[in-house]
Amino acid sequence: MSKENEIELMSFTEKGQRWLQCKSCYEYQRVEEKTKSITCARCTMIGTLKRKPMDCLLYTSPSPRDK
């Protein structure tokens, strides 16, 4: 992302703990002091699932029509 398109994420420190917004969903996450940006576990999982389609096997018991 170029500097002019970059979104400034908000952070704050409470009781010695720093919090920073996730760059995807903007929810606050607990981070270390030097952290510049973060993608939370939920957004990481959603992104992974979007990139990797899952094959699905649907099992149904035989119906009377199948005989």
C-alpha positions in Angstrom: 0.0 0.0 0.0 1.4 3.4 -0.9 2.0 6.1 1.8 -0.9 8.3 0.5 -3.4 5.4 0.7 -2.3 4.1 4.1 -4.8 4.2 6.8 -3.6 5.3 10.3 -4.7 2.7 12.8 -5.5 3.9 16.3 -3.8 2.7 19.4 -3.8 3.4 23.1 -2.1 2.2 26.3 -4.1 1.2 29.3 -2.5 0.1 32.6 0.8 -0.5 30.8 -0.7 -2.6 28.0 -0.8 -1.3 24.4 -3.8 -1.9 22.2 -3.9 -1.5 18.4 -6.6 -1.8 15.8 -6.7 -4.8 13.5 -6.0 -3.6 9.9 -9.0 -5.6 8.6 -11.8 -5.3 11.1 -10.5 -2.4 13.2 -11.2 -4.2 16.5 -8.6 -3.5 19.2 -6.0 -6.2 19.9 -3.4 -6.4 22.7 0.0 -5.9 21.2 3.7 -5.4 22.2 5.0 -1.8 22.3 7.0 -2.1 19.0 4.1 -3.5 16.9 3.3 -1.3 13.9 0.3 -3.2 12.5 -1.7 -6.4 13.2 -4.3 -8.7 11.6 -6.3 -10.5 14.3 -6.7 -14.3 14.3 -10.3 -14.1 13.1 -9.4 -12.0 10.1 -6.5 -14.2 9.3 -8.7 -17.3 9.4 -11.4 -15.6 7.2 -8.7 -14.6 4.6 -7.2 -18.1 4.6 -10.6 -19.7 4.0 -11.4 -17.3 1.2 -8.2 -18.3 -0.6 -8.6 -22.0 -0.1 -11.9 -23.5 -1.2 -12.9 -26.6 0.8 -14.3 -29.7 -0.8 -17.5 -30.7 1.0 -18.9 -34.1 1.2 -22.6 -34.1 2.2 -23.8 -37.4 3.5 -27.5 -38.2 3.5 -29.1 -41.5 4.3 -30.8 -43.3 1.4 -34.3 -42.3 0.8 -37.1 -44.6 -0.3 -36.9 -43.1 -3.8 -33.4 -44.5 -4.2 -34.6 -48.1 -4.2 
